[in-house]
Amino acid sequence: MKTLILPLVAALLAGVAGASEAWSTNPAEAMQQAAARKKGVMLEFTGSDWCGACIMQKKQALSLPKVQEDIARSFIPVELDYPRKKQQDEQTKASLETYKKSYGITGFPTLVFADAQGRPVHTVVGYSNPDQVMQDTEKAAEALKTQQALTAKLAGQLTEQERRDALVQLLNTVPQSSICTFYKPALEELAKLDPQDASGIRAKLNRKELLNTQREELADTFRQKNVHILAEQKPDEALSIMDGYLKKDGLLPEVKQAVLMQEVNLLMQQNRVNELERPLKEAIALLPDSFEGKMCSRLLEKLPEIKKERGQLKPGEEPPLPPGAIRATKMIVPPAPAKK
């Protein structure tokens, strides 16, 4: 079967300059090489002259010979750089922005491990140390191997049940966030073979879309009501807005947990430690195994210690720092723009 580069990816394949000599500077060339060698590509989305985590990851992990050798076994690395100081021509900038949008990049650094057609098989967001990079590379290599085998299988003669099973396995192998964009043909074929969604894949995708929508609505509502400013100036009003939002019908537990976490943060800032137990317990009950749920569990365990440390402090007052420690700079959130 002839290997084709997806139309979406083909539109992005202008060479992007700026990578170090050890990395490919041409995505199209890298994908062609990957196809010839039956490998994949690893796309590194980075900000080489401003993103501290990107700079550290490149220096401490991605530039190490042992890490590069590990990556090179299954992938050809490509750097996609989004600098703030270094000059880039307009064509390069446009190409980079299209890549960023197509792969849904929301933070730097991000590593996207993909097949030779540019379809993701594994994605990592945020800084990783050398061991973590090699672990993720191993996971990605296994996912690529499975994806390639299933793609080859689907190119052959199969019964409807065999095709359905192979499609389900394929879509369960790759990142959920990439399915609607990069695996749309497979998803559409599965919809015909599994109209009742017995696999549950479409239900998962629909829930993911709903979750993203609700998160955006939450951020927009709090921004419009200037909740972050109210938290400092009128904390009771901010808490009232949060409590009111929790009463909205149909909120997913992840969104409720996010609101409760904001309540916890506000109460901590105001040193209202005697009010922490309720939102902490409610957040834990929603999703105990999530990152937020585990964080709340740790805070609940330390609540007696927190009360002892902060119970006598005034609103906004911070406990004394240990000798030699430096207090973190507070992030300033700008107010929402006035409605026109």
Salt bridges, closest charged atoms under 4 A:
GLU44 OE1 - LYS58 NZ 2.81
ASP70 OD1 - ARG73 NH1 2.52
GLU79 OE2 - LYS58 NZ 3.02
ASP81 OD2 - LYS86 NZ 2.91
GLU90 OE2 - LYS93 NZ 3.96
ASP115 OD2 - ARG119 NE 2.84
ASP136 OD1 - HIS122 NE2 2.81
ASP165 OD1 - ARG164 NH1 3.11
GLU189 OE2 - ARG163 NE 2.55
ASP220 OD1 - ARG223 NH1 3.76
GLU232 OE2 - LYS330 NZ 3.56
ASP236 OD1 - ARG272 NH1 2.91
GLU254 OE1 - ARG207 NH2 2.95
GLU263 OE1 - ARG278 NH2 3.02
GLU275 OE2 - ARG272 NE 2.89
GLU277 OE2 - LYS281 NZ 2.63
GLU282 OE2 - ARG278 NH1 3.30
GLU318 OE1 - ARG310 NH2 3.15
GLU318 OE1 - ARG327 NH1 3.78
